[in-house]
Each structure stands twice: as structure tokens, then as C-alpha cells.
Amino acid sequence: MKRFVLFVVCFSAFAVGQSKVDEYSISVHVSASRCVVEPFIKGTIDALKVNVSIEGKKYELKSDGGCSLLRLGDYKAKLIEDTHKNSYELRQLYEFQFADGKTKKFEVVGMEE
């Protein structure tokens, strides 16, 4: 019985650890990165805008609150919001995970064919 409980505990820990790794399963290629200053309620706000390719489609993503350029290259991400009010409008939010485990949220603000 003790071996069965130990097996279940070990397998559960492996399954939970595996799901966290697979959680960021979307491959994102960043091809451009720039800092922009945008108008805000009381002044301006710094934002990071990046041009990316996700599953063969090109998007422009934006992250508010400070600006450090993101190095060009490949990153892992997950889709954390995917809202469709109707058949022609959408809102998407991605979260990137970096090599050190930190994350950053990016909103889709542009798309092209």
C-alpha cells in the first residue's frame, strides 16, 4: 500500500511539473522591438512594441509600463485572453515566459497578412 501511495504522489508531482512546462507551448518569433511613448490619462506612458510571427501570422504586440528592448529571437508564450465579441472583432493577450522564468504580458494591437 505504501508503494502505491508513493507511486501516486510521484506521478502526480511529475504530471503537475509537466503541465507547467507545456503551459507555454506557443512559439513566438520576435523580428522587431521598439520603445514608444504614448499619451495617457495624466501625461504619457512608455510602452514596448514588438513585431512577431505566431503560427505563421504576423502581429504587433504591446506591453505597457516601462521600456527595455526585447532581444530579437524565439520565445515561448501562452494565450491568456482570447475574446471574440462577434465574427469580425477580437482581443488577444499573450504572456511570454523568458529563460529565467519571468513573464511579461503583451496585447495584440495590430495584425497583417
N, C-alpha and C positions, 0 to 999 in steps of 0.2 A: 504494500500500500504506500509506503514511504517513497519508493522509487517512482510509482505512478504520479504522486503529488509533485515530486521533484521534476519529473518529465514535463508535466503540465505547466509548472511555473517557468521552467527554462524555455519551453516552446512559446509561451505567452510573451515572455520578455523579448525573444527573437522576433516574433510577429510584430510587436509594438515598435521595436527598433527599426525593422524593415519598412514599416509603413511610413515612418518619418523620413527615411531616405527617399522613398518613392514619391513622397508628397510633392517634391519639386521636380516633376517629371517633364516639364515643358522646356525645350531647348530654345534659347533666345540668342541671336547674334546681333551685337551692337556694332553698327557701322559708322555712327557719328554721335558726338557728345558735345553739348554746349551749355553754358550758363546764360540765363536770360533774367532781366529784371522786368517784372510785370506789375501793373497797377493793382493796388489792394485797397481795402476799406479806408485805412489810415496811412496812406503812403504807398510804398512799394514792397514787393516780396521777391526774394531770389528764388529761382527755380532751375532745376536741371532738366533739360530736354534731350532725349536720345532718339535716334532713328534706329529701328530694329527690324529684324526679319524673324517672324514666328510662323512656323509651319508653311513656309513659302510665301507668306503675305507680309507686306511692308506696312509698318505702323510708326507713328510718332508718339512717344510716351513722355509724360511729365511727372516730376516729383517736386513738391514744394518744400520749402523750409531749408534754406542753406544750399550752397552750391559748391561741390567739388566735382570735377570732371570724372566721369566713369571711363575707365580704360576700355578701348575697343577690344572686342573678342566675344567669346561664348560664355553664357551664364545659364544657370538653371532657375526656373521660376514656376510658380503655380498661379492659376487663375482664382482670385478670391472674390470677385464680383462679376457677374455676367447678367445684366438686366436688359430685357427687351420689352419696352413699353408697347411696341407694335411691330409690324413687319419691316419697318424701314429705319427705326432708331435703335441704338444700343448704347450701353455704358459698360465698360470693362475696366477692371482694376487687377493688375498683376503684382505679385510680390516676388522679388528676386532674392535668392539666397547666395551669399558670397562664400568664398573658401573658408573664411574664419567663422562661419555660422551666423553672421549678422545678416539682417534682411532690410530691404527698402521697398516701399510701395510706389508703383508707377500707374498713373491713369492714362488710358488711351485717349489722346487728344487729336489724332489725325490718322488717316489711312489712305493708301493709294494702291492702284493696280499694278 
